[in-house]
Amino acid sequence: MAAERLVVIGGDATGMSAASQARRLKGPEELEIVAFERGRFTSYSACGIPYWVGGDVADRDDLIARTPEEHRDRSIDLRMRTEVTEIDIAGQRVRAMDRETGETYWTGFDKLVIATGARPVRPSLPGMDAAGVHGVQTLGDGQALLDSLDRAKGRSAVVVGAGYIGVEMAEALLKHGFEVTVLNRGEQPMATLDPDMGRLVHDAMDGLGIKTVNRAEVTRILTGPDGRVTAVATDDARHPADVAVLGIGVEPETALARAAGLPVGPHGGLLTDLSMRVAGHENIWAGGDCVEVLDLVAGRTRHIALGTHANKHGQIIGANAGGGYGTFPGVVGTAVSKVCDLEIARTGLREKDARAVGLRFVTATIESTGRAGYYPGARPMTVKMIAEFRTGRLLGVQIVGRDGAAKRVDIAAVALTAGMTVEQMTALDLGYAPPFSPVWDPILVAARKTVQAVRGAGV
């Protein structure tokens, strides 16, 4: 009996996790695995690129979890610099193009995994393709930026966008000795936070010497006679730039899947069931940054581009494609970041998210410290908590602070997943010792204050 063939489109987190897990379950005599990757690297941490650029990670290769050769040693036919250009669902085949030679050919499949990731948002504005303007999605992007920093004639840098990548790249550029301006079209940086919490991030960035300009709509990139960026223009100003970095966000890369007639959701990502099968297709799976996932708090799908989800998706897809079984129930929207020593975290819904799904809610914000107040090194931390009106069900938590602030959000992530109320949270048995927490952990203090808000709102 001939072996089945599993074809994987995309050689990063989801794709190669799926291929590797499927290989663990079935040997090459049962399952042939062919993977296509259009780039030059596999299984690397895109999330680590800002820290490599900033010098916290010494070498590019430190971000690579597994090389193409290591995948091939596990009987995975990995074809690098090869882009899939068409999916023929009826014929159960894909058309691939060798990006070095231009050769195209068809490869049949019994099972298919789509792991095409996301593409960076790059506005169609004058000068966006100028020398010195960089995205930071791939390892190649990171190397190009480092080379550009070395060639820059001056020390001015502009970051377009103030989300996770934007603030992380602002820190990286600051470490290279650049004067950094962040242009943000929103009310405050970190739009994944409510504006009152984003204001804390803005103030901290100013204190670090990073200039943040809010409500700034970029209109064009200005260039010099050599075609290299000289400034980034907004409606009312020009900001000098010897280098510009785009941190505007990403969109699901689903053009290939759309052309094949596969279903996409309201945010542009592929729609799957709990087993990560593409809706309506028994032997096609998708995962990672190209899909939408269920928000367990809001009860709707959303697009979240994070390596944590991508790797989990890959494990689940590989288990199912390899004859096992696994499911991905959904997410609560947990994310952490930092700019220098300021830590930023969120999970669950913001106020605007709760309104969008028709939830009534109360909020509470507290100031605390990450350690006992008398213990050396205790530093401020702000926690904002959102709970459902009357029921007190936890809806979201945002944290801005230092001294281990960010990972406290994991407590809230577990509580959200379990569907806990803020009153139930006040009884959580959290670890305590003065070097690690006050007697009342900041999360518990916020929960107690939110309980009071729930009770007061119900009067």
C-alpha positions in Angstrom: 0.0 0.0 0.0 1.4 3.4 -1.0 2.1 6.0 1.7 -0.3 8.9 2.0 1.2 12.3 1.2 0.9 15.3 3.5 1.8 18.6 1.9 2.6 21.6 4.1 2.6 25.2 2.8 4.8 27.3 5.0 8.0 26.3 6.9 7.8 28.2 10.1 6.1 27.7 13.4 2.8 26.1 12.5 3.9 24.3 9.3 7.0 22.6 10.7 5.4 21.9 14.1 2.6 20.1 12.2 5.1 18.2 10.0 7.2 17.2 12.9 4.3 16.0 15.0 2.8 14.1 12.1 6.2 12.4 11.6 6.3 11.4 15.3 3.1 9.5 14.8 3.7 8.0 11.4 6.9 6.9 9.7 7.9 7.7 6.1 6.6 4.3 5.0 3.1 5.3 6.0 3.1 9.1 5.5 5.2 11.1 3.0 5.6 14.7 4.1 6.5 17.4 1.6 6.9 21.0 2.9 7.3 24.2 0.9 8.9 27.3 2.3 9.4 30.4 0.1 12.0 32.0 2.3 15.5 31.1 3.4 14.9 30.1 7.0 12.6 27.6 8.9 11.3 27.3 12.4 12.6 30.7 13.7 11.3 33.1 16.3 10.0 36.3 14.6 9.1 37.6 18.0 12.8 37.7 18.9 13.8 39.9 16.0 13.5 43.2 17.9 15.8 41.7 20.6 18.3 40.6 18.1 18.3 44.0 16.5 18.7 45.6 19.9 21.6 43.4 20.8 19.9 41.4 23.6 20.2 38.3 21.4 23.8 38.0 20.2 23.4 36.1 16.9 20.7 35.6 14.3 21.0 31.9 14.4 20.1 31.9 18.1 16.5 32.6 16.9 16.4 29.4 14.8 14.9 26.4 16.5 15.5 23.9 13.7 17.3 24.2 10.4 16.1 22.8 7.1 18.8 20.1 7.4 17.5 19.0 10.8 13.9 18.7 9.4 15.2 16.7 6.4 17.1 14.4 8.8 13.6 13.5 10.1 12.4 12.3 6.7 10.6 15.6 5.9 11.0 16.6 2.2 11.5 20.3 2.9 11.9 22.4 -0.2 13.3 25.9 0.5 12.9 29.0 -1.7 9.9 27.3 -3.2 6.6 29.1 -3.2 3.2 27.5 -3.7 1.3 29.6 -6.2 -2.0 27.7 -6.6 -4.1 25.1 -4.7 -6.2 22.8 -6.8 -8.7 21.4 -4.2 -10.7 19.3 -6.7 -7.5 17.8 -8.1 -5.8 17.5 -4.7 -2.6 19.1 -5.8 -0.6 22.3 -5.4 1.5 24.2 -8.0 4.9 25.2 -6.7 7.6 27.6 -8.1 11.3 27.4 -7.4 12.2 31.0 -6.7 15.8 30.5 -7.8 15.1 28.9 -11.2 11.5 29.9 -11.9 10.6 26.3 -12.6 7.0 25.4 -11.8 5.5 21.9 -11.1 2.5 20.2 -9.5 2.6 18.1 -6.4 -0.4 15.9 -5.3 -1.6 15.6 -1.8 -3.9 13.4 0.3 -3.7 15.8 3.2 -2.9 19.5 3.1 -1.7 22.0 5.8 -1.9 25.7 5.1 0.5 27.7 7.3 1.1 30.8 5.2 1.3 33.2 8.1 0.7 36.9 7.9 1.9 39.8 5.9 3.0 43.1 7.3 0.7 46.1 6.7 2.5 48.4 4.3 0.5 51.4 3.2 0.6 52.4 -0.4 2.1 55.8 0.2 4.8 57.7 -1.7 8.3 56.6 -0.7 7.3 53.5 1.2 9.8 51.4 -0.9 12.7 53.8 -0.4 16.0 52.7 0.9 16.2 52.9 4.7 12.5 52.0 5.2 12.2 48.6 6.8 9.7 46.0 8.0 10.7 43.5 10.6 8.8 40.3 9.9 11.5 37.9 8.8 15.2 37.2 9.7 16.1 38.7 6.4 14.2 41.9 7.4 16.2 42.0 10.6 19.5 41.7 8.9 18.6 44.4 6.3 17.7 46.7 9.2 21.0 46.1 11.0 22.9 46.8 7.8 20.9 50.0 7.3 21.7 51.2 10.8 25.3 50.8 10.1 25.0 52.8 6.8 22.9 55.6 8.3 24.6 59.0 8.0 22.8 60.5 11.0 21.2 59.3 14.2 17.5 60.0 13.7 15.0 57.1 13.5 11.2 57.1 13.1 9.0 54.1 14.0 5.6 54.1 12.3 3.2 52.4 14.6 3.0 52.0 18.4 1.9 48.5 18.9 4.0 45.6 20.2 6.5 45.7 17.3 6.6 49.5 17.3 7.5 49.9 21.0 10.0 47.0 20.9 11.7 48.4 17.8 11.8 51.9 19.5 13.8 50.3 22.3 16.1 48.5 19.9 16.8 51.7 18.0 17.4 53.6 21.2 20.1 51.0 22.1 21.8 51.7 18.9 22.1 55.4 19.9 19.4 56.8 17.7 17.0 59.6 18.6 13.7 57.8 18.2 10.3 59.2 17.2 7.3 57.0 17.3 4.3 58.0 15.1 1.1 56.6 16.3 -2.3 57.2 14.5 -4.2 56.3 17.7 -5.1 58.2 20.8 -2.3 56.5 22.8 0.4 53.9 22.2 -0.4 50.3 22.6 -3.9 50.2 21.2 -4.3 46.8 22.7 -4.8 48.6 26.0 -7.5 51.1 27.0 -6.3 54.7 26.4 -5.9 55.4 30.2 -3.4 52.5 30.4 -1.8 53.5 27.1 -1.2 56.9 28.6 1.1 55.2 31.2 3.1 53.7 28.4 3.3 57.1 26.6 4.6 58.8 29.8 7.2 56.0 30.4 8.4 56.2 26.8 8.8 60.0 27.1 10.8 59.4 30.3 13.1 57.0 28.4 13.8 59.6 25.7 11.5 58.2 23.1 9.3 60.9 21.5 5.8 59.6 20.8 3.4 61.6 18.6 -0.2 60.5 18.8 -3.0 61.0 16.2 -0.2 61.2 13.6 -1.3 60.0 10.2 1.7 59.3 7.9 1.3 60.8 4.4 4.6 60.1 2.7 8.2 59.1 3.1 10.6 61.9 1.9 13.9 60.9 0.2 17.2 62.5 -0.7 19.0 62.6 -4.1 20.3 59.1 -3.4 16.8 57.7 -3.0 17.3 57.1 0.8 14.7 58.1 3.4 15.3 61.6 4.9 12.1 62.2 6.8 8.6 60.8 7.5 5.8 63.3 6.8 2.4 63.5 8.6 -0.4 65.9 7.9 1.2 68.7 9.9 4.9 67.9 10.4 8.0 66.4 9.0 10.1 64.1 11.2 13.7 63.6 10.3 14.7 60.0 9.7 18.0 58.4 8.7 16.1 55.1 9.0 12.4 54.3 9.3 10.8 51.1 10.7 7.3 50.0 10.0 5.4 48.5 13.0 1.9 49.0 11.8 0.7 45.4 12.3 0.0 42.4 10.1 -2.9 40.8 8.2 -3.6 37.1 7.5 -1.8 35.9 4.4 -4.8 34.2 2.7 -4.6 35.2 -0.9 -3.7 31.6 -2.0 -6.5 30.1 0.1 -9.0 32.7 -1.1 -8.2 32.0 -4.7 -8.9 28.3 -4.0 -12.3 29.1 -2.6 -11.6 28.3 1.0 -13.7 30.2 3.7 -12.4 33.3 5.4 -13.8 35.2 8.4 -14.6 38.9 9.0 -11.0 39.6 9.9 -9.6 38.0 6.8 -8.3 34.8 8.3 -9.2 31.2 7.4 -12.0 29.6 9.3 -11.4 26.3 11.0 -13.2 24.0 13.4 -11.8 22.9 16.8 -9.5 20.4 15.2 -8.0 23.1 13.0 -9.6 21.6 9.9 -10.7 24.3 7.4 -14.4 24.6 7.5 -16.1 22.1 5.1 -12.8 20.3 4.2 -12.0 17.0 5.8 -8.4 16.7 4.8 -7.3 20.4 4.8 -6.0 22.1 8.0 -4.8 25.6 8.6 -3.2 27.3 11.6 -1.0 30.1 12.8 -1.2 33.7 11.7 -3.4 32.9 8.6 -6.4 31.8 10.6 -9.0 33.3 12.9 -9.5 31.8 16.4 -12.4 31.8 18.8 -12.2 34.5 21.6 -13.5 32.6 24.6 -14.5 35.8 26.4 -16.2 37.6 23.5 -17.6 34.5 21.9 -16.5 35.7 18.4 -13.6 34.9 16.1 -10.6 37.2 16.0 -7.1 37.3 14.3 -4.2 37.1 16.7 -0.6 36.7 15.3 1.4 35.1 18.0 4.0 32.3 18.0 2.4 30.7 21.1 -0.8 30.0 19.2 1.0 29.1 16.0 3.0 26.4 17.7 0.0 25.0 19.4 -1.9 24.9 16.2 0.9 23.0 14.5 1.0 20.4 17.3 -2.8 19.9 17.0 -2.8 19.8 13.2 0.1 17.3 13.1 -1.7 15.1 15.6 -4.8 15.0 13.5 -3.0 14.6 10.2 -0.9 11.8 11.7 -3.9 9.8 12.8 -4.2 11.1 16.4 -6.6 13.7 17.8 -6.3 17.1 19.2 -8.4 20.3 19.5 -7.7 24.0 20.0 -10.6 25.5 22.1 -9.7 29.2 21.6 -7.9 32.1 23.2 -8.5 34.8 25.8 -6.1 37.3 24.1 -3.1 37.3 26.4 0.0 39.3 25.3 3.0 40.8 27.0 5.7 43.2 25.8 8.2 45.7 27.1 10.0 48.9 26.3 13.3 49.1 28.2 12.3 48.2 31.8 8.6 49.0 31.4 6.5 45.9 31.2 3.1 45.8 29.4 0.5 43.1 29.6 -3.1 42.5 28.7 -5.6 39.6 28.5 -9.3 39.4 27.8 -11.4 42.4 26.6 -10.8 46.1 26.6 -13.6 48.4 27.3 -14.3 48.9 23.5 -14.3 45.2 23.0 -16.9 44.6 25.7 -19.1 47.3 24.2 -18.7 45.8 20.8 -20.2 42.5 21.9 -23.0 44.2 23.9 -21.6 43.5 27.4 -22.3 45.9 30.3 -19.3 46.1 32.6 -17.5 47.9 35.5 -13.9 48.7 35.8 -11.4 49.2 38.6 -7.8 50.5 38.5 -5.3 50.1 41.4 -1.8 51.2 42.1 0.5 48.7 43.9 4.0 47.3 43.9 5.6 44.1 42.6 7.1 43.3 46.0 6.3 44.2 49.6 6.6 48.0 49.9 9.3 47.8 52.4 11.4 45.3 50.4 14.3 46.9 48.5 13.6 47.4 44.8 9.8 47.5 45.1 8.5 49.5 42.1 5.0 50.8 41.1 2.5 48.7 39.1 -0.9 49.7 37.7 -3.6 47.0 37.3 -6.9 47.7 35.5 -9.6 45.0 35.8 -12.9 44.8 33.8 -15.8 42.7 35.0 -19.3 42.0 33.8 -22.1 44.1 35.3 -24.0 42.3 38.0 -22.5 38.8 37.5 -18.9 39.9 38.2 -17.5 37.6 35.6 -13.9 38.7 34.8 -13.7 40.2 31.3 -10.2 41.6 31.1 -7.0 42.7 32.8 -4.3 45.2 31.8 -1.0 45.7 33.6 1.7 48.4 33.2 4.6 48.4 35.6 8.1 47.1 36.3 9.6 44.5 38.5 7.9 41.4 37.2 4.6 43.1 36.3 3.9 41.5 33.0 3.8 37.8 33.9 1.2 38.5 36.6 -1.3 38.7 33.7 -1.1 34.9 33.5 -3.1 34.6 36.7 -5.9 36.6 35.0 -5.6 34.5 31.8 -6.2 31.3 33.8 -9.2 33.0 35.6 -10.6 34.1 32.2 -10.3 30.6 30.8 -12.0 29.1 33.8 -14.8 31.7 33.6 -14.2 32.9 37.2 -15.8 35.9 38.8 -13.8 38.6 40.4 -15.1 37.6 43.8 -13.8 34.1 43.2 -10.5 35.5 42.3 -10.1 37.3 45.7 -9.7 33.8 47.3 -7.0 32.6 44.9 -4.1 31.0 46.9 -1.2 32.9 45.2 2.4 32.7 46.3 3.7 35.2 48.8 7.0 36.3 50.1 8.2 39.9 50.4 10.8 39.6 47.5 8.0 38.5 45.2 4.7 40.2 46.2 3.0 42.3 48.8 0.8 40.3 51.2 -2.1 41.2 48.9 -0.9 40.5 45.4 -1.8 43.4 43.0 -4.1 41.0 41.1 -6.0 40.3 44.3 -6.1 44.0 45.2 -7.6 44.8 41.8 -10.1 41.9 42.2 -11.3 43.2 45.6 -11.8 46.7 44.2 -13.6 45.3 41.2 -15.9 43.3 43.5 -16.8 46.6 45.2 -17.5 48.2 41.8 -19.8 45.3 40.8 -21.7 45.5 44.1 -22.0 49.3 43.8 -23.2 49.1 40.2 -25.9 46.6 41.2 -27.5 48.8 43.8 
